[in-house]
Amino acid sequence: MNDDAIATQFEEHRTRLRAVAYRMLGSTSEAEDAVQEAWLRLNRSDAETIDNLPGWLTTVVARVALDMLKARNRRREDYVGSWSPEPVVTAGTDASDPEREALIADSVGLALLVVLETLSPKERLAFVLHDMFAVSFQEIAAIVDGTPDAARQMASRARRRVRGAATVDSDLPRQREVVDAFLRAARDGDFEALVSVLDPDVVFRHDGGSGRRAQGPIVGAEAVARSALARGRRFVGLAEPAVVNGAAGIVVASGNHVIGVAGLTVAGDRITEIDLVTDPAKLRDARRPRA
C-alpha cells in the first residue's frame, strides 16, 4: 500500500476519529491533536500488517486520548472554579459541515460532557467506546489493560452516572423558545419572568479560564436570576441565539469577536443547567452565528 492510499484511507476515517476523541476529551483542539498523533503512528507502522484499519485507528486514538485525560486531570487538581468542555457552535455558520456535525451527533451536549468530566478516564473511555461507538468490551479491555468484565463494569458505572443526569428536551424549536424567553426577561430586567423559565434547582456554571477570578456553581432559580441581572446585563445586550453542541444556546459576541458561549439544558420547558464558557483558549474556534 503506497503513501497516497494510506492517506486516502485515513481521511475516510478522520471524521469518526475526531468524534471519538471529542467525546473523550471535550475539546476540539485536543481531539485534533489525538487524531494527528494517530496519523503519525500510522505512518510509522507497516500498514500492510493491519487487518482492521478502522479498529486499529480507533484503538490508537482512544489510547492517546486516555493518556491526555490522565495528564489533564493531574493538572486540573490546581484549577479553581468550574471547568467546562470546549463548546461547538454550529448555528448558521457551519451547520452543513459534516466534521463539526459529527462532533455533536447523538446529543452530545455540554450537559452530557460535563457529566462525562466527573468520570474516571477509564470509565469515560469504556462508556464512550461501547455506548457511543459499539466497540466491544474485549477490545476496550485491551486498551485499558484489564478484562472484558472489568471494562463492562466501568461502562455500567458510567452509564448510571449519565442516566442520573436530568432528562433533556429533544425538541430544538421548543428549546429555542425557552432560551428566547430567558434572553427577553434578562434584557427587560424582569426578575419574575426570569425565574419562571428557570428550574427551581437550576445550576449555573462559569468557566472563565485558569488564573481568572473563580466562581463556583450557582444553584437555584432566584440566585441564578439575580446573578444574571446583576452581572450579566452587559453580556445580554451582546447575546444572540445559537446551536451549541446540538442544543439551544447563546453566543456573546462583540463584532466578530466571540467573548462567551453558553450551552443551556432545557427539561420540562425550563432551563435546568447553564454552562457559560468565557475562557479565551476554549473559544478559539467559536464563530458568531449568521442569520
C-alpha positions, 0 to 999 in steps of 0.5 A: 500500500503506497503513501497516497492510499494510506492517506486516502484511507485515513481521511475516510476515517478522520471524521469518526476519529475526531468524534471519538476523541471529542467525546473523550476529551471535550475539546476540539483542539485536543481531539485534533491533536489525538487524531494527528498523533494517530496519523503519525503512528500510522505512518510509522507502522507497516500498514500492510500488517493491519487487518482492521484499519478502522479498529486499529485507528480507533484503538490508537486514538482512544489510547492517546486520548486516555493518556491526555485525560490522565495528564489533564486531570493531574493538572486540573487538581490546581484549577479553581472554579468550574471547568467546562468542555470546549463548546461547538457552535454550529448555528448558521455558520457551519451547520452543513459541515459534516466534521463539526456535525459529527462532533455533536451527533447523538446529543452530545451536549455540554450537559452530557460532557460535563457529566462525562468530566466527573468520570474516571478516564477509564470509565469515560473511555469504556462508556464512550467506546461501547455506548457511543461507538459499539466497540466491544468490551474485549477490545476496550479491555485491551486498551485499558489493560484489564478484562472484558468484565472489568471494562463492562463494569466501568461502562455500567458505572458510567452509564448510571452516572449519565442516566442520573443526569436530568432528562433533556428536551429533544425538541430544538424549536421548543428549546429555542423558545425557552432560551428566547424567553430567558434572553427577553426577561434578562434584557427587560430586567424582569426578575419574575419572568426570569425565574419562571423559565428557570428550574427551581434547582437550576445550576449555573456554571462559569468557566472563565479560564485558569488564573481568572477570578473563580466562581463556583456553581450557582444553584437555584432559580432566584440566585441564578436570576439575580446573578444574571441581572446583576452581572450579566446585563452587559453580556445580554445586550451582546447575546444572540441565539445559537446551536451549541453542541446540538442544543439551544444556546447563546453566543456573546459576541462583540463584532466578530469577536466571540467573548462567551458561549453558553450551552443551556439544558432545557427539561420540562420547558425550563432551563435546568443547567447553564454552562457559560464558557468565557475562557479565551483558549476554549473559544478559539474556534467559536464563530458568531452565528449568521442569520 
